[in-house]
Amino acid sequence: MQAAPLRANPALPIPSVTGALRAVEAVLMRGGQRTARRNAWTSVLEDRRRAKDRHEAEYVLEAAATQRPHAT
């Protein structure tokens, strides 16, 4: 007798890594700690975004400063 082939059940979604980490976080931490950690991570991401924007602005300003005006 052969075993039935295993098939993924379409009704059950595959959990994401983020979802799994949040589930572990919920079990291990209290609500206040979880909120504080999420707020800290949001701040880190926002700082990275601002640094990227600042770098892009410096690049554009430097490129504009080094361009020579065209003779007409």
PDB file as gemmi writes it, atoms N, CA and C in Angstrom:
CRYST1    1.000    1.000    1.000  90.00  90.00  90.00 P 1                      
ATOM      1  N   MET A   1       0.839  -1.165   0.000  1.00  0.00           N  
ATOM      2  CA  MET A   1       0.000   0.000   0.000  1.00  0.00           C  
ATOM      3  C   MET A   1       0.891   1.239   0.000  1.00  0.00           C  
ATOM      4  N   GLN A   2       0.589   2.158  -0.903  1.00  0.00           N  
ATOM      5  CA  GLN A   2       1.392   3.375  -1.022  1.00  0.00           C  
ATOM      6  C   GLN A   2       0.781   4.492  -0.182  1.00  0.00           C  
ATOM      7  N   ALA A   3       1.667   5.329   0.322  1.00  0.00           N  
ATOM      8  CA  ALA A   3       1.199   6.483   1.080  1.00  0.00           C  
ATOM      9  C   ALA A   3       0.693   7.543   0.104  1.00  0.00           C  
ATOM     10  N   ALA A   4      -0.305   8.264   0.516  1.00  0.00           N  
ATOM     11  CA  ALA A   4      -0.845   9.326  -0.325  1.00  0.00           C  
ATOM     12  C   ALA A   4       0.192  10.434  -0.445  1.00  0.00           C  
ATOM     13  N   PRO A   5       0.311  11.010  -1.624  1.00  0.00           N  
ATOM     14  CA  PRO A   5       1.294  12.092  -1.791  1.00  0.00           C  
ATOM     15  C   PRO A   5       0.895  13.308  -0.952  1.00  0.00           C  
ATOM     16  N   LEU A   6       1.902  13.959  -0.437  1.00  0.00           N  
ATOM     17  CA  LEU A   6       1.658  15.155   0.370  1.00  0.00           C  
ATOM     18  C   LEU A   6       1.406  16.330  -0.556  1.00  0.00           C  
ATOM     19  N   ARG A   7       0.345  17.043  -0.297  1.00  0.00           N  
ATOM     20  CA  ARG A   7       0.027  18.232  -1.082  1.00  0.00           C  
ATOM     21  C   ARG A   7      -0.175  19.398  -0.126  1.00  0.00           C  
ATOM     22  N   ALA A   8       0.218  20.558  -0.594  1.00  0.00           N  
ATOM     23  CA  ALA A   8       0.006  21.759   0.218  1.00  0.00           C  
ATOM     24  C   ALA A   8      -1.485  22.056   0.255  1.00  0.00           C  
ATOM     25  N   ASN A   9      -1.975  22.362   1.418  1.00  0.00           N  
ATOM     26  CA  ASN A   9      -3.374  22.701   1.574  1.00  0.00           C  
ATOM     27  C   ASN A   9      -3.545  24.174   1.222  1.00  0.00           C  
ATOM     28  N   PRO A  10      -4.304  24.499   0.163  1.00  0.00           N  
ATOM     29  CA  PRO A  10      -4.424  25.887  -0.239  1.00  0.00           C  
ATOM     30  C   PRO A  10      -5.135  26.752   0.795  1.00  0.00           C  
ATOM     31  N   ALA A  11      -5.867  26.138   1.717  1.00  0.00           N  
ATOM     32  CA  ALA A  11      -6.572  26.910   2.731  1.00  0.00           C  
ATOM     33  C   ALA A  11      -5.615  27.423   3.814  1.00  0.00           C  
ATOM     34  N   LEU A  12      -4.477  26.802   3.978  1.00  0.00           N  
ATOM     35  CA  LEU A  12      -3.516  27.208   5.005  1.00  0.00           C  
ATOM     36  C   LEU A  12      -2.368  27.972   4.357  1.00  0.00           C  
ATOM     37  N   PRO A  13      -2.253  29.277   4.602  1.00  0.00           N  
ATOM     38  CA  PRO A  13      -1.153  30.038   4.013  1.00  0.00           C  
ATOM     39  C   PRO A  13       0.167  29.680   4.679  1.00  0.00           C  
ATOM     40  N   ILE A  14       1.226  29.786   3.921  1.00  0.00           N  
ATOM     41  CA  ILE A  14       2.559  29.531   4.455  1.00  0.00           C  
ATOM     42  C   ILE A  14       2.958  30.768   5.260  1.00  0.00           C  
ATOM     43  N   PRO A  15       3.327  30.593   6.522  1.00  0.00           N  
ATOM     44  CA  PRO A  15       3.679  31.765   7.333  1.00  0.00           C  
ATOM     45  C   PRO A  15       4.968  32.411   6.833  1.00  0.00           C  
ATOM     46  N   SER A  16       5.006  33.719   6.895  1.00  0.00           N  
ATOM     47  CA  SER A  16       6.208  34.436   6.485  1.00  0.00           C  
ATOM     48  C   SER A  16       7.204  34.450   7.634  1.00  0.00           C  
ATOM     49  N   VAL A  17       8.421  34.782   7.317  1.00  0.00           N  
ATOM     50  CA  VAL A  17       9.457  34.885   8.349  1.00  0.00           C  
ATOM     51  C   VAL A  17       9.080  35.990   9.329  1.00  0.00           C  
ATOM     52  N   THR A  18       8.572  37.098   8.787  1.00  0.00           N  
ATOM     53  CA  THR A  18       8.174  38.207   9.657  1.00  0.00           C  
ATOM     54  C   THR A  18       7.074  37.768  10.611  1.00  0.00           C  
ATOM     55  N   GLY A  19       6.092  37.057  10.088  1.00  0.00           N  
ATOM     56  CA  GLY A  19       5.005  36.585  10.936  1.00  0.00           C  
ATOM     57  C   GLY A  19       5.495  35.639  12.012  1.00  0.00           C  
ATOM     58  N   ALA A  20       6.415  34.755  11.639  1.00  0.00           N  
ATOM     59  CA  ALA A  20       6.960  33.812  12.614  1.00  0.00           C  
ATOM     60  C   ALA A  20       7.741  34.547  13.707  1.00  0.00           C  
ATOM     61  N   LEU A  21       8.533  35.544  13.300  1.00  0.00           N  
ATOM     62  CA  LEU A  21       9.299  36.306  14.287  1.00  0.00           C  
ATOM     63  C   LEU A  21       8.383  37.094  15.216  1.00  0.00           C  
ATOM     64  N   ARG A  22       7.317  37.648  14.668  1.00  0.00           N  
ATOM     65  CA  ARG A  22       6.372  38.379  15.514  1.00  0.00           C  
ATOM     66  C   ARG A  22       5.671  37.449  16.489  1.00  0.00           C  
ATOM     67  N   ALA A  23       5.379  36.229  16.053  1.00  0.00           N  
ATOM     68  CA  ALA A  23       4.741  35.265  16.945  1.00  0.00           C  
ATOM     69  C   ALA A  23       5.675  34.914  18.099  1.00  0.00           C  
ATOM     70  N   VAL A  24       6.947  34.685  17.798  1.00  0.00           N  
ATOM     71  CA  VAL A  24       7.931  34.385  18.843  1.00  0.00           C  
ATOM     72  C   VAL A  24       8.088  35.599  19.761  1.00  0.00           C  
ATOM     73  N   GLU A  25       8.123  36.789  19.160  1.00  0.00           N  
ATOM     74  CA  GLU A  25       8.246  38.016  19.940  1.00  0.00           C  
ATOM     75  C   GLU A  25       7.061  38.172  20.903  1.00  0.00           C  
ATOM     76  N   ALA A  26       5.873  37.857  20.437  1.00  0.00           N  
ATOM     77  CA  ALA A  26       4.685  37.982  21.277  1.00  0.00           C  
ATOM     78  C   ALA A  26       4.735  37.027  22.467  1.00  0.00           C  
ATOM     79  N   VAL A  27       5.294  35.848  22.242  1.00  0.00           N  
ATOM     80  CA  VAL A  27       5.384  34.868  23.328  1.00  0.00           C  
ATOM     81  C   VAL A  27       6.445  35.282  24.344  1.00  0.00           C  
ATOM     82  N   LEU A  28       7.561  35.801  23.860  1.00  0.00           N  
ATOM     83  CA  LEU A  28       8.696  36.082  24.739  1.00  0.00           C  
ATOM     84  C   LEU A  28       8.634  37.442  25.433  1.00  0.00           C  
ATOM     85  N   MET A  29       7.946  38.391  24.855  1.00  0.00           N  
ATOM     86  CA  MET A  29       7.972  39.747  25.410  1.00  0.00           C  
ATOM     87  C   MET A  29       6.585  40.200  25.841  1.00  0.00           C  
ATOM     88  N   ARG A  30       6.593  41.096  26.776  1.00  0.00           N  
ATOM     89  CA  ARG A  30       5.342  41.730  27.177  1.00  0.00           C  
ATOM     90  C   ARG A  30       4.973  42.779  26.145  1.00  0.00           C  
ATOM     91  N   GLY A  31       3.755  43.244  26.211  1.00  0.00           N  
ATOM     92  CA  GLY A  31       3.266  44.207  25.228  1.00  0.00           C  
ATOM     93  C   GLY A  31       4.081  45.476  25.144  1.00  0.00           C  
ATOM     94  N   GLY A  32       4.461  46.052  26.289  1.00  0.00           N  
ATOM     95  CA  GLY A  32       5.230  47.289  26.293  1.00  0.00           C  
ATOM     96  C   GLY A  32       6.596  47.128  25.669  1.00  0.00           C  
ATOM     97  N   GLN A  33       7.245  46.031  25.969  1.00  0.00           N  
ATOM     98  CA  GLN A  33       8.563  45.780  25.378  1.00  0.00           C  
ATOM     99  C   GLN A  33       8.448  45.585  23.870  1.00  0.00           C  
ATOM    100  N   ARG A  34       7.404  44.907  23.465  1.00  0.00           N  
ATOM    101  CA  ARG A  34       7.201  44.646  22.042  1.00  0.00           C  
ATOM    102  C   ARG A  34       6.983  45.974  21.301  1.00  0.00           C  
ATOM    103  N   THR A  35       6.173  46.848  21.888  1.00  0.00           N  
ATOM    104  CA  THR A  35       5.911  48.149  21.275  1.00  0.00           C  
ATOM    105  C   THR A  35       7.190  48.979  21.218  1.00  0.00           C  
ATOM    106  N   ALA A  36       7.955  48.976  22.295  1.00  0.00           N  
ATOM    107  CA  ALA A  36       9.205  49.737  22.325  1.00  0.00           C  
ATOM    108  C   ALA A  36      10.178  49.228  21.267  1.00  0.00           C  
ATOM    109  N   ARG A  37      10.275  47.933  21.124  1.00  0.00           N  
ATOM    110  CA  ARG A  37      11.185  47.372  20.120  1.00  0.00           C  
ATOM    111  C   ARG A  37      10.735  47.724  18.714  1.00  0.00           C  
ATOM    112  N   ARG A  38       9.423  47.647  18.475  1.00  0.00           N  
ATOM    113  CA  ARG A  38       8.900  47.998  17.151  1.00  0.00           C  
ATOM    114  C   ARG A  38       9.138  49.478  16.850  1.00  0.00           C  
ATOM    115  N   ASN A  39       8.932  50.327  17.850  1.00  0.00           N  
ATOM    116  CA  ASN A  39       9.177  51.756  17.660  1.00  0.00           C  
ATOM    117  C   ASN A  39      10.653  52.022  17.373  1.00  0.00           C  
ATOM    118  N   ALA A  40      11.528  51.328  18.077  1.00  0.00           N  
ATOM    119  CA  ALA A  40      12.966  51.499  17.851  1.00  0.00           C  
ATOM    120  C   ALA A  40      13.340  51.062  16.442  1.00  0.00           C  
ATOM    121  N   TRP A  41      12.788  49.957  15.987  1.00  0.00           N  
ATOM    122  CA  TRP A  41      13.103  49.457  14.645  1.00  0.00           C  
ATOM    123  C   TRP A  41      12.558  50.418  13.592  1.00  0.00           C  
ATOM    124  N   THR A  42      11.383  50.971  13.821  1.00  0.00           N  
ATOM    125  CA  THR A  42      10.816  51.954  12.902  1.00  0.00           C  
ATOM    126  C   THR A  42      11.723  53.170  12.813  1.00  0.00           C  
ATOM    127  N   SER A  43      12.283  53.589  13.946  1.00  0.00           N  
ATOM    128  CA  SER A  43      13.212  54.719  13.956  1.00  0.00           C  
ATOM    129  C   SER A  43      14.475  54.401  13.164  1.00  0.00           C  
ATOM    130  N   VAL A  44      14.980  53.201  13.305  1.00  0.00           N  
ATOM    131  CA  VAL A  44      16.178  52.790  12.557  1.00  0.00           C  
ATOM    132  C   VAL A  44      15.892  52.848  11.057  1.00  0.00           C  
ATOM    133  N   LEU A  45      14.752  52.314  10.647  1.00  0.00           N  
ATOM    134  CA  LEU A  45      14.408  52.322   9.223  1.00  0.00           C  
ATOM    135  C   LEU A  45      14.240  53.747   8.705  1.00  0.00           C  
ATOM    136  N   GLU A  46      13.637  54.604   9.511  1.00  0.00           N  
ATOM    137  CA  GLU A  46      13.453  56.009   9.109  1.00  0.00           C  
ATOM    138  C   GLU A  46      14.801  56.714   9.007  1.00  0.00           C  
ATOM    139  N   ASP A  47      15.713  56.449   9.937  1.00  0.00           N  
ATOM    140  CA  ASP A  47      17.059  57.037   9.867  1.00  0.00           C  
ATOM    141  C   ASP A  47      17.784  56.575   8.601  1.00  0.00           C  
ATOM    142  N   ARG A  48      17.641  55.313   8.259  1.00  0.00           N  
ATOM    143  CA  ARG A  48      18.276  54.798   7.035  1.00  0.00           C  
ATOM    144  C   ARG A  48      17.699  55.477   5.801  1.00  0.00           C  
ATOM    145  N   ARG A  49      16.374  55.695   5.800  1.00  0.00           N  
ATOM    146  CA  ARG A  49      15.734  56.337   4.662  1.00  0.00           C  
ATOM    147  C   ARG A  49      16.236  57.781   4.522  1.00  0.00           C  
ATOM    148  N   ARG A  50      16.328  58.496   5.650  1.00  0.00           N  
ATOM    149  CA  ARG A  50      16.821  59.870   5.608  1.00  0.00           C  
ATOM    150  C   ARG A  50      18.278  59.919   5.150  1.00  0.00           C  
ATOM    151  N   ALA A  51      19.100  58.984   5.601  1.00  0.00           N  
ATOM    152  CA  ALA A  51      20.503  58.949   5.173  1.00  0.00           C  
ATOM    153  C   ALA A  51      20.598  58.699   3.672  1.00  0.00           C  
ATOM    154  N   LYS A  52      19.762  57.830   3.157  1.00  0.00           N  
ATOM    155  CA  LYS A  52      19.748  57.548   1.716  1.00  0.00           C  
ATOM    156  C   LYS A  52      19.331  58.793   0.943  1.00  0.00           C  
ATOM    157  N   ASP A  53      18.277  59.475   1.423  1.00  0.00           N  
ATOM    158  CA  ASP A  53      17.824  60.703   0.771  1.00  0.00           C  
ATOM    159  C   ASP A  53      18.911  61.769   0.799  1.00  0.00           C  
ATOM    160  N   ARG A  54      19.604  61.889   1.938  1.00  0.00           N  
ATOM    161  CA  ARG A  54      20.677  62.873   2.074  1.00  0.00           C  
ATOM    162  C   ARG A  54      21.810  62.563   1.092  1.00  0.00           C  
ATOM    163  N   HIS A  55      22.157  61.286   0.971  1.00  0.00           N  
ATOM    164  CA  HIS A  55      23.215  60.872   0.049  1.00  0.00           C  
ATOM    165  C   HIS A  55      22.831  61.195  -1.392  1.00  0.00           C  
ATOM    166  N   GLU A  56      21.583  60.906  -1.756  1.00  0.00           N  
ATOM    167  CA  GLU A  56      21.127  61.192  -3.116  1.00  0.00           C  
ATOM    168  C   GLU A  56      21.138  62.699  -3.388  1.00  0.00           C  
ATOM    169  N   ALA A  57      20.743  63.506  -2.397  1.00  0.00           N  
ATOM    170  CA  ALA A  57      20.742  64.964  -2.563  1.00  0.00           C  
ATOM    171  C   ALA A  57      22.173  65.479  -2.736  1.00  0.00           C  
ATOM    172  N   GLU A  58      23.111  64.950  -1.958  1.00  0.00           N  
ATOM    173  CA  GLU A  58      24.518  65.346  -2.100  1.00  0.00           C  
ATOM    174  C   GLU A  58      25.029  65.012  -3.493  1.00  0.00           C  
ATOM    175  N   TYR A  59      24.657  63.851  -3.999  1.00  0.00           N  
ATOM    176  CA  TYR A  59      25.092  63.416  -5.331  1.00  0.00           C  
ATOM    177  C   TYR A  59      24.564  64.383  -6.401  1.00  0.00           C  
ATOM    178  N   VAL A  60      23.285  64.732  -6.297  1.00  0.00           N  
ATOM    179  CA  VAL A  60      22.683  65.634  -7.278  1.00  0.00           C  
ATOM    180  C   VAL A  60      23.322  67.017  -7.200  1.00  0.00           C  
ATOM    181  N   LEU A  61      23.515  67.536  -5.987  1.00  0.00           N  
ATOM    182  CA  LEU A  61      24.121  68.863  -5.835  1.00  0.00           C  
ATOM    183  C   LEU A  61      25.561  68.874  -6.342  1.00  0.00           C  
ATOM    184  N   GLU A  62      26.290  67.816  -6.064  1.00  0.00           N  
ATOM    185  CA  GLU A  62      27.679  67.742  -6.529  1.00  0.00           C  
ATOM    186  C   GLU A  62      27.726  67.667  -8.053  1.00  0.00           C  
ATOM    187  N   ALA A  63      26.826  66.897  -8.639  1.00  0.00           N  
ATOM    188  CA  ALA A  63      26.791  66.790 -10.092  1.00  0.00           C  
ATOM    189  C   ALA A  63      26.425  68.131 -10.722  1.00  0.00           C  
ATOM    190  N   ALA A  64      25.489  68.859 -10.111  1.00  0.00           N  
ATOM    191  CA  ALA A  64      25.088  70.162 -10.631  1.00  0.00           C  
ATOM    192  C   ALA A  64      26.208  71.175 -10.496  1.00  0.00           C  
ATOM    193  N   ALA A  65      26.990  71.083  -9.433  1.00  0.00           N  
ATOM    194  CA  ALA A  65      28.073  72.033  -9.204  1.00  0.00           C  
ATOM    195  C   ALA A  65      29.242  71.806 -10.166  1.00  0.00           C  
ATOM    196  N   THR A  66      29.437  70.588 -10.620  1.00  0.00           N  
ATOM    197  CA  THR A  66      30.586  70.293 -11.477  1.00  0.00           C  
ATOM    198  C   THR A  66      30.266  70.441 -12.961  1.00  0.00           C  
ATOM    199  N   GLN A  67      29.004  70.635 -13.317  1.00  0.00           N  
ATOM    200  CA  GLN A  67      28.663  70.825 -14.723  1.00  0.00           C  
ATOM    201  C   GLN A  67      29.115  72.201 -15.174  1.00  0.00           C  
ATOM    202  N   ARG A  68      29.654  72.247 -16.377  1.00  0.00           N  
ATOM    203  CA  ARG A  68      30.085  73.538 -16.939  1.00  0.00           C  
ATOM    204  C   ARG A  68      28.940  74.106 -17.764  1.00  0.00           C  
ATOM    205  N   PRO A  69      28.767  75.392 -17.712  1.00  0.00           N  
ATOM    206  CA  PRO A  69      27.720  75.976 -18.551  1.00  0.00           C  
ATOM    207  C   PRO A  69      28.084  75.827 -20.029  1.00  0.00           C  
ATOM    208  N   HIS A  70      27.104  75.563 -20.852  1.00  0.00           N  
ATOM    209  CA  HIS A  70      27.342  75.370 -22.286  1.00  0.00           C  
ATOM    210  C   HIS A  70      27.475  76.742 -22.962  1.00  0.00           C  
ATOM    211  N   ALA A  71      28.434  76.836 -23.872  1.00  0.00           N  
ATOM    212  CA  ALA A  71      28.604  78.063 -24.626  1.00  0.00           C  
ATOM    213  C   ALA A  71      27.508  78.147 -25.677  1.00  0.00           C  
ATOM    214  N   THR A  72      26.958  79.340 -25.836  1.00  0.00           N  
ATOM    215  CA  THR A  72      25.893  79.509 -26.827  1.00  0.00           C  
ATOM    216  C   THR A  72      26.354  80.325 -27.999  1.00  0.00           C  
TER     217      THR A  72                                                      
END                                                                             
